[in-house]
Amino acid sequence: MQFFEARRSANLLELNSQLTRINNTLDIEKRCSDELSYMLMMTQPQ
């Protein structure tokens, strides 16, 4: 029983780590998108 609990805990830690990396990547992509949108807006004639 302890083996299964330890394995489950390790799996959860790995999944949480993967989720954190994905969220960080998404945040970076969002910032890049926002910056590109701003740059495009600034170059458009008014």
Secondary structure by P-SEA (a helix, b strand, c coil): caaaaaaaaaaaaaaaaaaaaaaaaaaaaaaaaaaaaaaaaaaccc
